[in-house]
Amino acid sequence: MFFAKRSLLSLSILASSSSISAADDAPKLVQQFLGKYCLECHDADVQKGDRSFEKFELPLKSVPDLIEARDIIDQLTLKEMPPKKADQPKDDERIAMIRALRDGTVVAYGKFQSTGSRTVMRRLSSREYENTLAVLFGRRVDTLGLTADFPKEKTSEHMDTIGKTLVTSGFLVDQYFQSANRLVETRLGKPATEPKDWKFNGHFVQYEELQGAHKSAFNYRYLNLYEQPNTDTRQGGYGHIEDFKQGVPVSGLYDIEVEATALHRDTHYDPAIFGIDFSEPFILGVVPGDVTKGHIHYPQAIEPLLASAVVPDNTPTWFKFRVWLEAGQTPRFIFPNGPYESRASVVTINKRYKDEFKQKIGTSGVGRAHILLEGELPHIRISEIKIHGPVPEKHGRVEEVAVFGKDGFQADHALDQLNAFAEKAYRRPLTDADRQPIRAMYDKRLAEKATPRQAALDALKLILCSPSFLYLSEITDESAKALKPYDLATRLSYALWATPPDDALLASAKSGKLTQDAELKKQIQRMIADERIDGFVNGFLDSWLNLRDLGGMPPPREVVRSYYAEDLPTSMKTEARLFFRDLLKNNGSVTQFIDCEHTFVDKKLAKLYELPEKDKLRLADGFQKVSLKGNTHRGGLLGMAAVLTVSANGVETSPVTRGVWVTENILGVPPPPPPDVVPAIDPDVSGATTIRERLAKHRTDAACAECHRKIDPLGFSLEAFDPVGRWRKTYPKPKNAKDAPKIDTTGEFNSGEKYADFAGFKKVIADTRADLFSRHLIRQLLTYTTGRTMELNDDLLIDQLHEKAKKQGLGLNTLMVECLMSEIFRSR
């Protein structure tokens, strides 16, 4: 069944052909080949896989014919067709057929124009929107939650930069107005406020199961943190100030001083009760809270980490944090590396250590007053809190300077200041048509008796709701193909940084030099070397590898406690990001994505991967580059927990699910959806059979077998990893079974290559499908950075780009530069 929908064969394979038919012989050659090797299964009567080639011929007459030709090329290249049990063409026959079809597709490209391979004008994505506002206003805006109520972003093949999916609804327009109003008024409309001091050293009331225990044990004298944030039962993961729930009066910088102590890290209770690493010191964090947004002691939608510190054991210590709080927000304290779940810990202690307590335990099992007085319950104790602010900023408020300039708002120059800001917001020089509505709004508000400053603030809101700000609108002529300098600067900046162009890039655009190859390459290399490249790395990996969905289907807490207790999703994503960035910085070959002898781990991942570094690393060491030489369990993307977790469902694994992930994201050959009439694979909840055995049964249906024989071999070796990427040799032991089922990691590709294990599987990919991978990576890079999916018209340029990069060693930096220098990227 010819169903692979992806790009043409790389030129390198064709270059090896020793037999090239003349163009006039191509139609005859194709008919002879199909008749000899294909029509037995794909004629009008049989149509295996719903494909008939009886009427297929050169020259190609339609887009479906062109797609059919590409699919045949792909299957012949992979040697997946004809099937291995059928008669096989000789190599020169296969190559001649590929050559004839490829030449036919080249001729057809000129006939079948789609949308002209142009990017649909698109708006900023939600993350680009927040990034842009942070740049324009000079300070983080994530504390405001400006996009919290925006509609969920739609993606196209996991990409969140595609113009045709970034639609703007009426509801979203209303949200833009509300966000602009809130940002401007909160940051620039706030009244001048003298600093004030608050002090709290008692009445630290905490709710639910803690309230009675704390009153009994110390009459609310202390604020205690017992567990990591966001547990199921939520008993002591967030510590708020009961007498400061109203929060700060205005948005600003505030100094927060806290006296805290880490208690009972050396507890004699069984460490397994708490599910944390007691060799690591306790960490205190600060997040914002808003009593109007939900329970103050529960997780809230807006709670970025504002500050953190390591708390010494048994010694009350003062910490000072300077943090940004929005009006109405109050500081809350968290215990990021705290115990897994406070209530469960207390229940277990009350059962297992009841004889150690003199006081009555009570019948509920969740009482903890006696443990606080007599026991050794690990926790952080806060005894005093001081708050001072808003703190004056030495050179004026950052937002004031960013929007109005170093001298702040000047009523006599208000329109000049507004136009200067609009030029930065619109990312290009203004026209008279841009200036007119700004002046009209300013004059209108003055006529309505608004102060000059308020009139200017309202004009700012207008700018932030303008299509010129919200959209990556282009000033390049509609009839032109190549982007003009300012449009190219904007596309490049949002591609690499997910932010507006900086001064250097705008200066290059203003000079007109940016469209010149040498200058463009210089700017690309400068931007890749900048720390802001994280905007690309994070966004691209979220899209290409679908890491955005990591954590969307988490494992049950009771099964993988460390996933939650150690915040493994963050470490998993960080490994993939550091690995990508390292290859980009050092121009490492993209084949290292398939297999590699190094990776980056912190202490938590080293433990998950059972690496020797697990006994050496500390949390304070962060991530370190480690060798994987000789390690057959890791190496490359497929050995990373992020990939293995996002390609599972949190509860169980499946060769089908992971096989589909590999074929889509690594090989770029998306399988067709299963026919409606095909039954789902029945789960075996009793665990009496393995997934491989269930799949074998499923493949007895001919309609299922056609696809599964191609998909399943891509996932069999990955069964050696559980749903969060831990290595295993057996499946979970079924209830009442004597032994746990062993995992069979062997497999055979549809093209005949066999492997025995994970390492062998990666070797087959590297030896026979490296070109597929690297070409797919190019397509993904171009799709992400241009904001459109690649089309038939792009294939020849992608082929040429791929060949050029191959000659230079396929370094990731080289690949990136070639993509961004390409005609595809530089075109409308």
Disulfide bonds with the S-S distance in Angstrom:
none
